[in-house]
Amino acid sequence: MKIINPDKCVVFFDFDNTISTCDVFDNMLPRFSRDDLWVSLEKKWKKGHIGSRACLEGQIKGLSIDKVSLNKYLSGIKLDPYFKKIVNGLSASGVKIIVLSDNFDYILKRIFKLNGIKGVKVYSNKLKLGRDALIPIFPYTSDTCHICAHCKTKNLLANIGRDSIIIYIGDGRSDVCPAQYADIVFAKDELLEFFKERKMTCFAYKSLKDAYDFFKRSFA
């Protein structure tokens, strides 16, 4: 017997450290940055002195990387092995799957293609590739909040109906706001700390196997 109606369910995933086994963009910085400016920008962002857009713009400006080097780096990125299983299972049940990321579209789509991930809608910041530089574009910033470069809440609300069952899976600061709109939350790291501090209900998870087991029970 199905516990959740798949026709009404929308599952939102964060990408870095949720679907991927590392923070893909952060790991690029020590490898491809021309200097250590990215370190001070990261510290300012963590202290809340700047938003993630200002942080990302400054860090990307400091990168020295071309398309060949970027693609070679992305080919080595590992995904949680249960993500593909979740996508295949939920898609077969007719569940809508959306990825919300403060990373960049080229990076996510390239990794998904390399790992055979299909049929997943992605909302993220955008990236143009120059000869030896990356050019960031931020189409989903908020007019009223400058914490995140990509306002995940805006795209979450745009993809649900009045009676939608919202499931959110994430780990970080950019997931805090959108996760509060969800009926069911899987959280770890900063997101888990936020929910625990406010005594809000969520499922703590270590890997996507925990979410996979939940979906298997709920949509079987």
C-alpha positions in Angstrom: 0.0 0.0 0.0 1.4 3.4 -1.0 1.9 5.8 1.9 2.5 8.9 -0.3 0.6 9.8 -3.4 3.3 10.0 -6.1 1.1 12.3 -8.3 1.3 15.0 -5.6 4.9 14.5 -4.5 7.8 16.8 -5.5 11.3 15.8 -4.3 13.9 18.5 -4.1 17.6 17.8 -3.9 20.6 20.0 -3.1 23.6 19.0 -5.1 27.0 19.6 -3.4 27.6 17.1 -0.5 24.1 15.7 -1.0 24.1 14.2 -4.5 27.9 14.6 -5.0 30.2 13.2 -2.4 32.1 16.5 -2.1 31.6 20.2 -2.6 32.5 20.3 -6.3 33.1 24.0 -6.6 34.9 24.4 -3.3 37.3 21.7 -4.3 38.2 23.6 -7.5 39.4 26.6 -5.6 42.8 25.4 -4.2 43.4 23.5 -7.4 42.8 26.2 -10.0 43.0 29.6 -8.2 45.8 32.0 -9.1 46.2 33.2 -5.5 44.7 32.8 -2.0 42.0 35.5 -2.3 39.4 32.8 -2.4 40.3 31.9 1.2 39.5 35.4 2.6 36.2 35.5 0.5 35.2 32.1 2.0 35.9 33.4 5.5 33.8 36.6 4.9 30.9 34.5 3.6 31.0 32.1 6.5 30.9 35.0 8.9 27.9 36.5 7.0 29.8 39.6 5.9 29.0 38.9 2.2 26.4 36.8 0.4 27.2 33.7 -1.7 26.9 35.7 -4.9 29.7 38.1 -4.0 31.7 35.2 -2.7 31.3 33.1 -5.9 31.9 36.1 -8.2 35.2 36.9 -6.5 36.3 33.2 -6.4 35.5 32.6 -10.0 37.4 35.7 -11.0 40.4 34.2 -9.4 40.3 30.9 -11.3 42.6 30.1 -14.1 40.9 27.3 -16.0 39.9 26.3 -19.5 37.2 23.9 -20.7 39.5 21.0 -21.1 40.9 21.3 -17.6 37.4 21.8 -16.2 36.0 18.7 -17.9 38.9 16.6 -16.8 38.3 17.7 -13.2 34.6 17.0 -13.5 35.2 13.5 -14.9 36.6 12.5 -11.5 33.6 13.7 -9.4 31.8 10.9 -7.6 28.1 10.8 -6.9 26.3 9.1 -4.1 25.5 5.7 -5.7 22.0 5.8 -4.4 21.0 9.0 -6.2 20.7 7.2 -9.5 18.6 4.4 -7.9 16.4 7.1 -6.3 15.9 8.9 -9.7 15.1 5.6 -11.5 12.6 4.5 -8.8 10.9 7.9 -8.3 10.7 8.5 -12.1 9.0 5.1 -12.5 6.5 6.1 -9.9 5.8 9.4 -11.6 7.3 11.5 -8.8 8.7 14.9 -9.9 12.4 15.4 -9.1 14.1 18.8 -9.0 17.7 19.7 -8.1 18.2 23.1 -6.6 21.9 24.2 -6.4 24.0 27.3 -5.6 26.6 25.7 -8.0 26.5 26.2 -11.8 24.5 24.6 -14.6 27.5 23.5 -16.8 29.1 21.7 -13.8 25.9 19.9 -12.7 24.8 18.9 -16.2 28.2 17.7 -17.2 28.5 15.5 -14.1 25.0 14.1 -14.6 25.8 13.3 -18.2 29.0 11.5 -17.3 27.0 9.5 -14.7 24.0 8.6 -16.9 21.6 10.7 -14.9 18.5 11.7 -17.0 15.1 13.3 -16.6 16.1 15.5 -13.6 15.2 19.2 -13.8 18.0 21.5 -12.6 17.8 25.0 -11.3 21.2 26.6 -10.5 23.4 29.6 -11.3 24.7 29.7 -14.9 28.2 29.5 -16.3 29.7 30.7 -19.6 33.1 29.2 -20.6 35.6 31.7 -21.9 39.0 30.8 -23.4 40.7 30.6 -20.0 38.0 31.9 -17.6 34.6 31.1 -16.3 31.8 33.8 -16.5 29.1 33.4 -13.9 25.5 34.5 -14.4 22.9 34.6 -11.6 19.4 34.5 -13.0 17.7 33.4 -9.7 18.8 35.9 -7.2 16.2 37.4 -4.8 15.3 41.0 -4.9 14.9 41.1 -1.1 17.4 38.6 0.3 21.1 38.6 -0.6 22.3 35.6 1.4 22.3 33.1 -1.5 23.2 33.6 -5.1 20.4 31.3 -6.1 17.2 31.7 -4.2 16.2 28.1 -4.0 12.9 29.0 -2.2 11.8 31.0 -5.3 12.2 27.9 -7.5 10.8 25.5 -5.0 7.6 27.6 -4.7 7.3 27.9 -8.5 7.3 24.1 -8.9 4.6 23.1 -6.3 0.9 23.2 -6.1 -1.5 23.9 -3.3 -1.8 20.3 -2.3 1.8 19.2 -3.2 3.7 16.9 -0.8 7.1 18.4 -0.6 10.3 16.4 0.3 13.6 18.2 0.6 17.0 16.7 0.9 20.0 18.9 1.7 22.9 19.8 3.9 23.9 23.4 3.9 23.2 27.1 4.5 21.4 27.6 1.1 19.0 24.8 2.0 17.8 26.3 5.3 15.1 28.6 3.8 13.6 26.2 1.2 13.6 23.2 3.5 11.2 25.1 5.9 8.5 24.8 3.2 8.8 21.0 3.0 6.5 18.4 4.6 9.4 16.0 4.9 13.1 17.0 5.3 16.2 14.9 5.2 19.1 16.9 6.7 22.7 16.7 7.6 25.5 19.1 8.6 24.5 22.7 8.8 20.9 22.1 7.8 20.5 19.4 10.5 22.0 21.7 13.1 19.5 24.4 12.1 16.5 22.1 12.5 17.8 20.6 15.8 18.4 24.0 17.3 14.8 25.0 16.6 13.4 21.6 17.5 11.9 21.2 14.0 11.2 17.8 12.7 13.5 16.2 10.1 15.2 12.9 9.3 19.0 12.9 9.9 20.8 11.1 7.1 24.4 10.1 6.4 24.0 9.1 2.8 21.2 8.9 0.2 20.8 5.3 1.1 18.7 6.6 4.0 16.4 8.5 1.6 16.4 5.5 -0.8 15.1 3.2 2.0 12.4 5.8 2.9 11.2 6.1 -0.7 11.2 2.3 -1.2 8.8 2.0 1.8 6.7 5.0 0.8 6.2 4.3 -2.9 6.5 0.5 -3.0 
